[in-house]
Amino acid sequence: MNQMSQKQCHKAKGSAIVYTMFAIIISTIMGMSLLSLSYSVRAQSAKIKNETASLFAAEAAYEQAVFWMTRQADLLTTLKSYPNGIKNPIPISAFSGSSSDYTISFHDFFYARPVFKIEAVGHAGPVDKMLEAYVVQAVSGWDGTHQVPSSANTTVAWPFSGGEVINTPLHINKINDSPDVKDIRIYGRPTFAKRVEFGESKGNKYTASDLALFKGGVSFNQPDNKINDKAALESRVNRFIMNIEQFGNPVDFIITPVKSTAAKGLTEPAVQIEFYVEGGVGKMRITNNCTVQVSLTSPDETIPTYDYKVDPTGDGSTYVKYPVYCYHYAANGNTGTVYDISSTYVTQEIDGIKSTPGGQIFVNGNVILGSDKSVDMFVKGKISIMATGNIWIGNPIKVDGPRDADGMPTKDNPNILGLISQGVIKVIDPVLASYNPVTRTDQVGPEEISGLTYRPVAIHESDTGWNMLQKAGYAIAGFSINDGYYAESVPGGGGGGGGDDDDDGVDDDGDGEGHESEPLFMRILPGVVTVEAAITVGGGGWGAENVGDRYTDSLYYDTLVVRGSIVEVVRGIVGSAPPLWRRGHYNGFTKRYYFDERLLQGILPGDVWLQSKYVPVPAGWHDYRLSKKK
C-alpha cells in the first residue's frame, strides 16, 4: 500500500508539473500576443499620426506656395527663369516634428490661360506625403475699388441703384478708410445675381438687409485684385509686346500713332479700328495717325464730368482730369488698311509648350473703336487690343456667332474681344462732335483743316433722332459748313430740287424729293449700347464720358450692356441722377452687366488677368504617399 501511495503521489506531482508548464507556456503565448498587439496598436497609431502629420505638412507647404504666387507681379514671367520650377522660395516652419517643401512650375496652357503645378511634400517619420495641385489664376467678373475720383486727392462712393442688373461676380478692393465704413454704396434694390467679395472685413457695418441683396452669396477678407499694382500691369504689357515681336507681325500690329500739328487746341494721337464681318471672315480696318480733338469739360463748363484718370506721375492715389473725346481727323486720303483678324494671331510659348493662337494688337497711344458705316461693329475671331493711352468706344461692339436665348454668346462661340488700357476705357458722347473745343462754341461742328478729313463715328442722325436733338435744346438753323460736311438729309429744306438733297446734282436718298442737308457731325449712340469684351482699365475706370451733360436717346437713361468682364482701378460713372440732369433729361446710362463665362475657358489671348487668387482646375488636386523609408 505504501508503495502504491508513493507511486500515485509521484504521478500526481508529475501531472502538476506538466499542467504548470502548460500554464506557463499559455501565459507566455498570451503575454507575447498582448505585447505584440500592443506594439501593433502603437505602431498603427504612430503610422496614422505620421500619415496625418505628413499630409498636414504638405498642405501647409501648398498654402505657402500659393501665398508666394500671389505676391508675384507676374508669375508667368517669373517662372520663365526657372524651367524646372522654383523650389521653396520662402522657408517653411516645422510642424509637430514634421517638415515639408514645395516646387512651383509652369505646367501647360488651358487654351490661352496658363496652368501652374504645385508639388508640396510633407515629411513625418518614415512617411512622405505628396500633394499635387494644378492651379490657374482666378477670373472674376467685375473687380476694383468702387470709388469715383472727385478731385485730385479725393474719391466718393458712387452708388449702385435700383433697377440695375449686376449679373456678374463682383469683387471690391479694400479702401483702407478711417473711420472704417462700408466700401459699397447702394440706393434702392439693385440685383446682385452672383457672388460678391470684399477686401474689407464684415465688422458691424453690414446689416442683414444689406447682405440679403447679395443673392449669389458674399465673402469678406478676400485678397485684393492687382489692378492697382503698376509693376503687375507693366509686366503684362511687356510680355504682350514680346509675344507680338517674337511670334507675330510687329510692323503692322505694334503701332505708335502721330498726330497732326495742323489742328488747334488740345489734341491727342490715336489709331482708329473698325470691326466688321465680310464673306464670313472677320475683318478690321486700321487707320493710323489720327488726330483727336479733345476737351477738358462739357460745352457749357457748368456740369462736372467726373472724367478722371490716375495721375501717372503719382503713387496711384492721386488723379488728374483728362481731356474727353470730341471728334477726330485723319489725313486726306487716309482711308485705313484692311486686315483679316486672323493675321494678328500669335501664340505664347514656354519651354516648347504653346497656347492656342489669338490676335494681339499693341498701340503706344490712344485707340478709337468706332465707325460710321454701321450701327454695330461685329468681331469675328479672338483678339486683344492693348493701349498705353485711352480706348474710346464710339459704337456698340458685339462678337459674331451663335447666342443663347438670353443673348449671351454660347459656350462654344469662338469669338472674343479683350480691351486693355493703361489709361481709361470709356464710351464717348458723340453729340460733342457738334461742339468746337477751340472756340468753345456749340452746334458748329469740326473745323475745316487743310490736309485733314473729319472722321465720324457712331450713328448719323435720322429725322426722329434730329427731332430729339431739337427737343434737347440743339438748333438746326444757321449752319455754314460746306457740303463736304453734309451727309444724310432731313425733310423740309427745299434743297436742290428734283431730288437733289445737297446741291451736288445727285438724289442721295433716291426719293425724288429735295431736302435740307443734315450736318454730318450730328451723331448719336443708340438707346442701348452693348459692349461685349473683357475690359481691363489700368489707369482709371470704365464708364461713359461727359456724363454731366451728355445727350441721351430718351427722356430717361439709356442702357449700357456689358457682356464680358470689367477690371478697373476706380469706378467710372455711367449715369447721373438728379440734380445732375440737363435739358429735361437724365444723363447717361443705367447698367446691365453680365459675366461671359467663356472667359473661364481661357479663350482670350494676351493673359492679363490680375486676380490675387489661384484656384485648382477641375480634378486638379491629388494627394498620395510618395515613399516609405526603411
C-alpha positions as CSV (number, residue, x, y, z in Angstrom):
1,M,0.0,0.0,0.0
2,N,2.8,2.3,0.9
3,Q,4.5,1.6,-2.4
4,M,1.2,2.2,-4.2
5,S,0.7,5.5,-2.4
6,Q,4.1,6.6,-3.2
7,K,3.7,5.8,-6.9
8,Q,0.4,7.7,-7.0
9,C,2.0,10.6,-5.3
10,H,4.8,10.8,-7.7
11,K,2.3,10.5,-10.6
12,A,0.3,13.4,-9.2
13,K,3.4,15.5,-8.8
14,G,4.4,14.8,-12.4
15,S,0.9,15.8,-13.7
16,A,1.1,19.1,-11.7
17,I,4.4,19.9,-13.3
18,V,3.0,19.3,-16.7
19,Y,0.0,21.4,-16.0
20,T,2.2,24.1,-14.6
21,M,4.4,24.0,-17.7
22,F,1.4,24.2,-20.0
23,A,0.0,27.1,-18.0
24,I,3.3,28.9,-18.2
25,I,3.5,28.3,-21.9
26,I,0.0,29.5,-22.5
27,S,0.6,32.6,-20.3
28,T,3.7,33.3,-22.2
29,I,2.0,33.0,-25.5
30,M,-0.9,35.2,-24.3
31,G,1.6,37.7,-22.9
32,M,3.6,37.8,-26.1
33,S,0.3,38.1,-28.1
34,L,-0.7,41.0,-25.9
35,L,2.7,42.6,-26.2
36,S,2.6,42.1,-30.0
37,L,-1.0,43.5,-30.1
38,S,0.1,46.5,-28.0
39,Y,3.1,47.1,-30.2
40,S,0.9,46.8,-33.3
41,V,-1.6,49.2,-32.0
42,R,1.2,51.6,-31.1
43,A,2.8,51.2,-34.5
44,Q,-0.5,51.7,-36.2
45,S,-1.1,54.8,-34.1
46,A,2.3,56.1,-35.0
47,K,1.7,55.3,-38.6
48,I,-1.6,57.2,-38.6
49,K,0.0,60.1,-36.8
50,N,2.8,60.2,-39.4
51,E,0.4,59.9,-42.2
52,T,-1.7,62.8,-40.8
53,A,1.2,64.9,-39.9
54,S,2.8,64.5,-43.3
55,L,-0.4,65.4,-45.1
56,F,-0.9,68.5,-42.9
57,A,2.7,69.4,-43.6
58,A,2.1,69.0,-47.3
59,E,-1.0,71.2,-47.1
60,A,1.0,73.8,-45.2
61,A,3.6,73.8,-47.9
62,Y,0.8,74.2,-50.5
63,E,-0.6,77.2,-48.7
64,Q,2.9,78.7,-48.5
65,A,3.4,78.1,-52.3
66,V,0.1,79.8,-53.1
67,F,1.0,82.7,-50.8
68,W,4.3,83.2,-52.6
69,M,2.5,83.0,-56.0
70,T,0.0,85.8,-55.0
71,R,2.9,88.1,-54.2
72,Q,4.4,87.9,-57.7
73,A,3.8,90.8,-60.1
74,D,3.6,88.4,-63.0
75,L,4.0,84.7,-62.1
76,L,4.4,83.5,-65.7
77,T,7.2,85.9,-66.3
78,T,8.9,84.9,-63.1
79,L,8.8,81.2,-63.8
80,K,10.3,81.7,-67.3
81,S,13.6,82.0,-65.5
82,Y,13.1,78.6,-63.8
83,P,12.4,75.9,-66.5
84,N,12.4,73.2,-63.8
85,G,10.3,75.2,-61.4
86,I,11.3,77.2,-58.3
87,K,11.7,75.3,-55.0
88,N,10.9,76.7,-51.6
89,P,11.2,80.5,-52.4
90,I,10.2,81.1,-48.8
91,P,11.1,78.9,-45.8
92,I,8.5,76.6,-44.1
93,S,8.3,76.4,-40.3
94,A,8.5,73.0,-38.7
95,F,5.1,71.4,-37.9
96,S,4.8,69.0,-35.0
97,G,8.1,67.3,-35.7
98,S,7.4,67.2,-39.4
99,S,8.8,69.1,-42.3
100,S,7.8,70.0,-45.8
101,D,8.9,71.5,-49.1
102,Y,7.4,72.5,-52.4
103,T,8.1,73.2,-56.0
104,I,6.1,75.6,-58.3
105,S,6.4,75.3,-62.1
106,F,4.6,76.2,-65.3
107,H,2.6,73.2,-66.5
108,D,0.6,73.9,-69.6
109,F,-1.8,76.3,-71.3
110,F,-5.6,75.8,-71.0
111,Y,-6.3,77.4,-74.4
112,A,-4.5,80.7,-73.6
113,R,-4.8,80.5,-69.8
114,P,-1.5,79.4,-68.0
115,V,-1.8,76.4,-65.7
116,F,0.7,76.1,-62.9
117,K,1.8,73.0,-61.0
118,I,2.4,72.9,-57.2
119,E,4.2,69.8,-55.8
120,A,4.0,70.0,-52.0
121,V,5.7,67.2,-50.0
122,G,5.2,66.6,-46.3
123,H,7.7,64.5,-44.3
124,A,6.8,62.8,-40.9
125,G,8.8,59.8,-39.6
126,P,9.1,57.2,-42.3
127,V,6.2,58.7,-44.3
128,D,6.4,61.2,-47.2
129,K,3.1,62.6,-48.5
130,M,2.8,64.3,-51.8
131,L,0.1,66.9,-52.6
132,E,-0.1,67.7,-56.3
133,A,-2.2,70.6,-57.5
134,Y,-2.8,72.2,-60.9
135,V,-3.9,75.8,-60.4
136,V,-4.9,78.8,-62.5
137,Q,-5.2,82.4,-61.7
138,A,-8.8,83.2,-60.8
139,V,-11.1,85.0,-63.2
140,S,-13.8,87.3,-61.8
141,G,-16.5,89.4,-63.3
142,W,-16.1,93.0,-62.1
143,D,-13.1,93.9,-59.9
144,G,-11.7,97.1,-58.5
145,T,-12.2,99.9,-55.9
146,H,-15.8,101.0,-56.1
147,Q,-15.0,104.7,-55.6
148,V,-15.2,107.6,-58.1
149,P,-12.5,110.3,-58.2
150,S,-14.0,113.7,-57.3
151,S,-10.8,115.7,-57.2
152,A,-7.0,115.3,-57.4
153,N,-6.9,113.7,-53.9
154,T,-10.5,112.5,-53.0
155,T,-13.0,109.9,-54.1
156,V,-16.6,109.5,-53.4
157,A,-18.7,106.3,-53.2
158,W,-20.9,106.2,-56.2
159,P,-24.0,104.1,-55.6
160,F,-25.4,101.0,-57.2
161,S,-29.1,101.9,-57.9
162,G,-32.4,100.2,-58.1
163,G,-33.1,98.7,-61.5
164,E,-29.5,97.9,-62.2
165,V,-28.6,94.3,-63.0
166,I,-25.2,93.1,-61.9
167,N,-25.3,89.6,-63.2
168,T,-21.5,89.1,-62.7
169,P,-19.3,88.2,-59.8
170,L,-18.3,91.3,-58.0
171,H,-15.0,91.9,-56.1
172,I,-14.5,95.2,-54.3
173,N,-10.9,96.0,-53.3
174,K,-10.3,97.3,-49.7
175,I,-10.3,101.1,-49.4
176,N,-8.4,101.2,-46.0
177,D,-10.5,104.2,-44.9
178,S,-10.6,105.6,-41.4
179,P,-13.0,105.6,-39.8
180,D,-14.0,102.3,-41.5
181,V,-17.2,102.5,-43.4
182,K,-18.8,100.2,-46.0
183,D,-16.9,100.0,-49.2
184,I,-20.1,99.8,-51.3
185,R,-22.9,102.2,-51.5
186,I,-26.4,101.2,-52.6
187,Y,-29.6,103.1,-53.4
188,G,-32.8,101.1,-53.7
189,R,-32.6,97.4,-54.5
190,P,-30.2,96.6,-57.5
191,T,-29.9,93.0,-58.5
192,F,-26.6,91.3,-57.5
193,A,-27.2,87.9,-59.0
194,K,-23.7,86.4,-58.4
195,R,-21.2,86.2,-55.6
196,V,-19.9,89.4,-54.1
197,E,-16.5,89.6,-52.5
198,F,-15.0,92.3,-50.3
199,G,-11.4,93.0,-49.4
200,E,-12.6,94.6,-46.2
201,S,-13.8,92.8,-43.1
202,K,-17.5,92.5,-42.3
203,G,-17.4,94.1,-38.9
204,N,-20.7,95.6,-37.8
205,K,-21.2,97.7,-40.9
206,Y,-23.2,95.3,-42.9
207,T,-26.7,94.6,-41.8
208,A,-28.9,91.6,-42.6
209,S,-30.8,93.7,-45.1
210,D,-27.5,94.6,-46.9
211,L,-26.4,91.0,-47.1
212,A,-29.9,89.9,-48.4
213,L,-29.2,91.8,-51.6
214,F,-26.3,89.6,-52.5
215,K,-28.3,86.7,-53.9
216,G,-25.2,84.8,-55.0
217,G,-23.6,84.9,-51.6
218,V,-20.9,87.1,-50.0
219,S,-17.4,86.8,-48.7
220,F,-15.2,89.2,-46.8
221,N,-11.4,89.5,-46.2
222,Q,-10.6,88.4,-49.8
223,P,-7.2,89.3,-51.4
224,D,-7.3,92.5,-53.5
225,N,-7.0,92.4,-57.2
226,K,-3.7,93.7,-58.5
227,I,-5.1,96.3,-60.9
228,N,-3.5,99.0,-58.6
229,D,-0.1,97.3,-58.9
230,K,1.8,99.2,-61.6
231,A,4.5,96.5,-61.7
232,A,1.9,93.8,-62.3
233,L,0.3,95.6,-65.2
234,E,3.7,96.8,-66.7
235,S,5.0,93.2,-66.7
236,R,2.0,92.0,-68.6
237,V,2.4,94.9,-71.1
238,N,6.0,93.9,-71.7
239,R,5.0,90.3,-72.2
240,F,2.2,91.3,-74.6
241,I,4.6,93.3,-76.7
242,M,7.2,90.5,-76.6
243,N,4.7,88.0,-77.9
244,I,4.0,90.1,-81.0
245,E,7.7,90.8,-81.6
246,Q,8.6,87.1,-81.4
247,F,5.6,85.3,-82.9
248,G,3.6,88.0,-84.8
249,N,3.8,90.9,-87.1
250,P,5.3,93.9,-85.2
251,V,5.5,96.1,-88.3
252,D,1.7,96.2,-88.6
253,F,0.5,95.5,-85.1
254,I,2.8,97.4,-82.8
255,I,1.6,100.9,-83.6
256,T,2.7,104.3,-82.4
257,P,0.3,107.0,-83.8
258,V,1.4,110.5,-84.6
259,K,-1.0,113.4,-84.5
260,S,-1.1,116.3,-87.0
261,T,0.2,119.7,-86.0
262,A,-2.4,121.4,-88.1
263,A,-5.2,121.0,-85.6
264,K,-5.5,123.7,-83.0
265,G,-6.2,123.4,-79.2
266,L,-5.8,120.2,-77.2
267,T,-5.2,117.2,-79.5
268,E,-4.1,113.6,-79.0
269,P,-2.7,111.0,-81.4
270,A,-4.8,107.8,-81.9
271,V,-5.5,104.8,-84.0
272,Q,-9.0,104.1,-85.3
273,I,-10.1,100.5,-85.5
274,E,-13.3,99.3,-87.2
275,F,-14.5,95.7,-86.9
276,Y,-16.8,94.0,-89.4
277,V,-17.5,90.7,-91.0
278,E,-17.3,90.2,-94.8
279,G,-17.9,87.0,-96.6
280,G,-17.9,85.1,-93.3
281,V,-14.4,86.4,-92.5
282,G,-13.6,88.7,-89.5
283,K,-12.1,91.9,-90.7
284,M,-10.8,95.2,-89.3
285,R,-9.9,98.5,-90.8
286,I,-6.9,100.2,-89.0
287,T,-6.4,104.0,-89.7
288,N,-3.2,105.1,-88.1
289,N,-2.1,108.7,-87.3
290,C,-5.5,110.1,-86.4
291,T,-5.7,113.4,-84.6
292,V,-8.3,113.6,-81.8
293,Q,-9.8,116.9,-80.9
294,V,-10.3,116.8,-77.1
295,S,-11.9,118.9,-74.4
296,L,-11.4,119.1,-70.7
297,T,-15.1,119.8,-69.9
298,S,-18.6,119.8,-71.2
299,P,-19.5,122.5,-73.6
300,D,-21.1,124.9,-71.1
301,E,-18.5,124.2,-68.4
302,T,-21.1,124.2,-65.7
303,I,-21.5,120.5,-65.1
304,P,-18.7,118.4,-63.6
305,T,-17.9,115.4,-65.8
306,Y,-16.0,113.2,-63.4
307,D,-13.7,112.2,-66.2
308,Y,-10.6,111.5,-64.2
309,K,-7.8,109.1,-64.5
310,V,-5.0,108.1,-62.2
311,D,-2.1,110.6,-62.2
312,P,0.7,108.6,-64.0
313,T,3.3,110.6,-62.1
314,G,1.9,109.7,-58.7
315,D,1.6,106.6,-56.5
316,G,-1.8,105.6,-57.8
317,S,-3.8,107.5,-55.1
318,T,-4.0,110.9,-56.9
319,Y,-6.0,111.7,-60.0
320,V,-6.0,114.2,-63.0
321,K,-8.8,115.3,-65.1
322,Y,-8.1,114.0,-68.6
323,P,-9.4,115.5,-71.9
324,V,-12.5,113.8,-73.2
325,Y,-13.1,112.8,-76.8
326,C,-14.9,115.3,-79.1
327,Y,-14.1,114.1,-82.7
328,H,-11.1,113.2,-84.8
329,Y,-9.4,113.6,-88.1
330,A,-7.3,111.6,-90.5
331,A,-5.0,112.8,-93.2
332,N,-6.8,113.4,-96.5
333,G,-6.9,110.1,-98.5
334,N,-6.0,108.0,-95.4
335,T,-8.9,105.5,-95.5
336,G,-7.1,102.9,-93.5
337,T,-5.7,99.4,-94.1
338,V,-7.9,96.3,-94.0
339,Y,-6.7,93.2,-92.3
340,D,-8.2,89.8,-91.6
341,I,-8.4,89.5,-87.8
342,S,-6.6,86.1,-88.1
343,S,-3.5,88.0,-89.4
344,T,-3.0,89.3,-85.9
345,Y,-2.7,85.9,-84.3
346,V,0.2,84.9,-82.1
347,T,0.8,82.2,-79.6
348,Q,2.6,82.2,-76.3
349,E,5.3,79.6,-75.9
350,I,7.1,78.5,-72.8
351,D,9.6,75.6,-72.8
352,G,8.1,74.4,-76.1
353,I,4.6,74.5,-74.8
354,K,2.3,76.7,-76.9
355,S,-1.1,78.4,-76.1
356,T,-3.9,78.4,-78.6
357,P,-3.5,81.2,-81.1
358,G,-5.2,84.6,-80.7
359,G,-4.9,88.1,-82.0
360,Q,-2.8,90.8,-80.3
361,I,-2.5,94.5,-81.2
362,F,-0.4,96.9,-79.2
363,V,-0.9,100.7,-79.6
364,N,1.5,103.1,-77.9
365,G,-1.1,105.8,-77.7
366,N,-4.9,106.1,-77.9
367,V,-7.4,103.9,-79.7
368,I,-10.8,104.8,-81.2
369,L,-13.2,101.9,-81.7
370,G,-15.8,103.3,-84.0
371,S,-17.2,103.5,-87.5
372,D,-19.8,105.5,-89.4
373,K,-20.6,102.5,-91.7
374,S,-23.0,100.6,-89.4
375,V,-24.7,100.9,-86.0
376,D,-22.9,97.9,-84.5
377,M,-19.4,96.6,-85.1
378,F,-19.0,92.8,-85.1
379,V,-15.9,90.9,-84.0
380,K,-15.3,87.5,-85.6
381,G,-12.1,86.0,-84.2
382,K,-10.1,86.1,-81.0
383,I,-8.3,89.4,-80.4
384,S,-7.0,91.6,-77.6
385,I,-6.1,95.3,-78.0
386,M,-3.7,96.9,-75.6
387,A,-3.2,100.7,-75.4
388,T,-0.9,102.8,-73.3
389,G,-3.4,105.6,-73.6
390,N,-7.2,105.7,-73.6
391,I,-9.6,103.4,-75.5
392,W,-12.6,105.4,-76.7
393,I,-15.7,103.4,-77.8
394,G,-17.9,105.1,-80.4
395,N,-20.2,102.3,-81.5
396,P,-21.8,99.2,-79.9
397,I,-19.4,96.3,-80.2
398,K,-20.6,92.7,-80.4
399,V,-19.0,89.3,-81.1
400,D,-20.2,87.3,-84.1
401,G,-21.5,83.8,-83.8
402,P,-24.3,81.8,-82.0
403,R,-26.1,83.0,-78.9
404,D,-28.2,81.6,-76.1
405,A,-31.8,82.6,-75.6
406,D,-30.7,85.3,-73.1
407,G,-28.5,87.0,-75.7
408,M,-25.2,85.7,-74.3
409,P,-22.7,84.1,-76.7
410,T,-23.0,80.3,-76.5
411,K,-20.2,78.4,-74.7
412,D,-18.8,77.1,-78.0
413,N,-18.8,80.6,-79.6
414,P,-15.1,81.1,-80.5
415,N,-15.2,84.9,-80.9
416,I,-13.9,87.1,-78.1
417,L,-12.5,90.7,-77.6
418,G,-10.2,91.9,-75.0
419,L,-9.5,95.6,-74.3
420,I,-6.6,96.6,-72.0
421,S,-5.7,100.2,-71.4
422,Q,-3.1,101.9,-69.2
423,G,-5.4,105.0,-69.4
424,V,-9.2,104.7,-69.3
425,I,-11.8,102.9,-71.4
426,K,-14.9,105.0,-72.0
427,V,-18.0,105.2,-74.2
428,I,-17.8,108.6,-75.9
429,D,-20.5,111.2,-76.2
430,P,-20.8,111.6,-80.0
431,V,-23.0,114.7,-79.7
432,L,-19.9,116.5,-78.6
433,A,-18.9,116.4,-82.3
434,S,-21.1,119.5,-82.6
435,Y,-19.0,121.3,-80.1
436,N,-15.8,123.2,-81.1
437,P,-13.4,122.9,-78.1
438,V,-11.1,125.5,-79.7
439,T,-13.6,128.3,-79.9
440,R,-15.8,126.8,-77.2
441,T,-19.0,127.3,-79.2
442,D,-21.7,124.7,-79.6
443,Q,-23.6,123.5,-82.8
444,V,-20.8,124.4,-85.2
445,G,-19.1,121.1,-85.7
446,P,-15.5,120.3,-86.6
447,E,-13.3,123.0,-88.1
448,E,-12.2,122.6,-91.7
449,I,-8.4,122.0,-91.6
450,S,-6.3,121.8,-94.7
451,G,-4.9,118.3,-95.3
452,L,-7.3,116.7,-92.7
453,T,-10.6,115.0,-93.1
454,Y,-13.2,114.7,-90.3
455,R,-13.8,111.0,-89.4
456,P,-17.3,110.5,-87.9
457,V,-18.2,107.6,-85.7
458,A,-21.5,106.4,-84.1
459,I,-24.8,106.9,-85.9
460,H,-25.8,109.7,-88.2
461,E,-29.0,111.3,-87.1
462,S,-32.3,110.2,-88.5
463,D,-35.3,112.5,-88.7
464,T,-36.5,111.1,-85.4
465,G,-33.1,111.5,-83.8
466,W,-32.8,115.0,-85.2
467,N,-36.1,116.0,-83.6
468,M,-34.9,114.5,-80.3
469,L,-31.9,116.8,-80.5
470,Q,-34.1,119.8,-81.2
471,K,-36.2,118.9,-78.1
472,A,-32.9,118.5,-76.2
473,G,-32.0,122.1,-77.0
474,Y,-29.9,121.8,-80.1
475,A,-30.7,124.2,-83.0
476,I,-30.6,123.3,-86.7
477,A,-30.6,126.7,-88.3
478,G,-27.6,128.8,-89.3
479,F,-25.1,126.0,-90.2
480,S,-22.4,127.4,-92.5
481,I,-20.4,124.3,-93.0
482,N,-19.7,123.4,-96.7
483,D,-21.2,120.4,-98.5
484,G,-18.2,118.3,-97.6
485,Y,-19.6,118.2,-94.0
486,Y,-23.1,117.1,-95.0
487,A,-24.4,113.5,-95.2
488,E,-27.9,112.2,-95.0
489,S,-30.8,114.6,-95.1
490,V,-33.9,115.5,-93.3
491,P,-37.2,116.8,-94.9
492,G,-38.1,120.4,-95.1
493,G,-35.2,122.4,-96.7
494,G,-36.1,122.7,-100.4
495,G,-32.5,121.7,-101.2
496,G,-31.6,121.4,-104.9
497,G,-34.9,120.3,-106.3
498,G,-35.6,117.3,-108.4
499,G,-34.4,115.1,-105.6
500,D,-31.1,116.8,-105.2
501,D,-30.6,117.0,-101.5
502,D,-27.3,118.8,-101.2
503,D,-26.9,120.7,-104.5
504,D,-24.4,118.2,-105.8
505,G,-26.6,117.0,-108.7
506,V,-27.3,113.7,-107.1
507,D,-30.5,112.4,-105.4
508,D,-28.7,110.9,-102.4
509,D,-31.6,109.1,-100.8
510,G,-33.4,108.2,-104.1
511,D,-36.8,109.6,-103.0
512,G,-37.1,112.2,-105.8
513,E,-37.5,115.0,-103.2
514,G,-35.3,117.8,-102.3
515,H,-34.3,118.0,-98.6
516,E,-32.3,120.3,-96.4
517,S,-29.0,118.6,-95.7
518,E,-28.3,117.3,-92.2
519,P,-24.8,118.1,-90.9
520,L,-22.5,115.1,-90.9
521,F,-21.3,115.8,-87.4
522,M,-24.6,115.4,-85.7
523,R,-24.1,111.9,-84.2
524,I,-25.7,109.9,-81.5
525,L,-25.5,106.5,-79.9
526,P,-28.5,104.2,-79.8
527,G,-30.6,103.9,-76.6
528,V,-29.0,100.5,-75.9
529,V,-25.2,100.4,-76.1
530,T,-23.8,96.9,-75.9
531,V,-20.1,96.2,-75.4
532,E,-19.0,92.6,-75.5
533,A,-15.5,92.4,-74.2
534,A,-13.1,91.6,-71.3
535,I,-12.3,95.2,-70.2
536,T,-9.1,95.9,-68.2
537,V,-8.6,99.5,-67.1
538,G,-5.2,100.2,-65.6
539,G,-5.3,104.0,-65.4
540,G,-8.8,104.7,-64.1
541,G,-12.3,103.5,-64.7
542,W,-14.7,102.0,-67.2
543,G,-17.7,104.2,-67.9
544,A,-19.2,107.0,-70.1
545,E,-17.6,110.4,-70.8
546,N,-19.3,113.7,-70.3
547,V,-22.0,112.2,-68.1
548,G,-22.9,115.5,-66.5
549,D,-24.1,116.9,-69.8
550,R,-24.3,114.1,-72.3
551,Y,-27.2,113.6,-74.7
552,T,-29.4,110.5,-74.1
553,D,-31.6,108.9,-76.7
554,S,-34.7,109.1,-74.5
555,L,-36.0,111.3,-71.7
556,Y,-34.7,108.7,-69.2
557,Y,-31.4,106.8,-69.0
558,D,-30.1,104.9,-71.9
559,T,-28.9,101.4,-71.2
560,L,-25.2,100.3,-71.1
561,V,-24.9,96.5,-71.5
562,V,-21.6,94.7,-70.9
563,R,-21.2,91.1,-71.7
564,G,-17.8,90.1,-70.6
565,S,-15.8,91.3,-67.6
566,I,-14.5,94.5,-66.0
567,V,-11.3,95.2,-64.1
568,E,-10.7,98.9,-63.1
569,V,-8.6,100.8,-60.7
570,V,-11.5,103.0,-59.7
571,R,-15.1,103.2,-60.8
572,G,-16.1,105.4,-63.7
573,I,-19.6,106.9,-63.8
574,V,-22.0,105.8,-66.5
575,G,-25.0,107.8,-65.4
576,S,-26.0,110.7,-63.1
577,A,-29.1,111.0,-61.0
578,P,-30.9,114.3,-60.2
579,P,-29.9,117.1,-59.6
580,L,-27.2,116.3,-62.3
581,W,-29.5,116.3,-65.2
582,R,-29.9,118.6,-68.2
583,R,-32.4,119.7,-70.9
584,G,-35.3,117.7,-69.5
585,H,-33.2,114.5,-69.5
586,Y,-31.5,112.3,-67.1
587,N,-27.9,111.8,-68.2
588,G,-26.0,108.7,-69.3
589,F,-26.8,105.1,-68.8
590,T,-28.2,102.5,-66.4
591,K,-26.1,99.4,-66.1
592,R,-26.8,95.8,-67.3
593,Y,-23.6,93.8,-66.7
594,Y,-23.3,90.1,-67.4
595,F,-20.3,87.8,-66.9
596,D,-19.2,85.9,-70.0
597,E,-18.3,82.5,-68.5
598,R,-16.3,81.6,-71.7
599,L,-13.5,83.7,-70.1
600,L,-13.1,80.8,-67.6
601,Q,-12.1,78.6,-70.5
602,G,-9.1,80.7,-71.3
603,I,-10.1,81.6,-74.9
604,L,-9.0,85.3,-74.5
605,P,-5.5,85.8,-75.9
606,G,-3.0,88.0,-74.1
607,D,-3.2,86.8,-70.5
608,V,-3.7,90.0,-68.5
609,W,-5.7,88.5,-65.5
610,L,-4.8,90.3,-62.3
611,Q,-6.6,88.4,-59.6
612,S,-4.6,87.6,-56.5
613,K,-6.3,84.2,-56.1
614,Y,-5.1,80.8,-57.5
615,V,-7.7,78.0,-57.7
616,P,-7.3,74.4,-58.7
617,V,-8.6,73.4,-62.1
618,P,-11.4,70.7,-62.1
619,A,-9.9,67.4,-60.9
620,G,-6.6,69.2,-60.4
621,W,-6.0,68.1,-56.8
622,H,-4.3,64.8,-55.8
623,D,-2.6,63.6,-52.6
624,Y,-0.9,60.2,-52.1
625,R,2.0,58.6,-50.3
626,L,5.2,59.3,-52.1
627,S,7.5,56.7,-50.4
628,K,8.2,54.6,-47.4
629,K,11.5,54.8,-45.7
630,K,13.2,51.7,-44.2
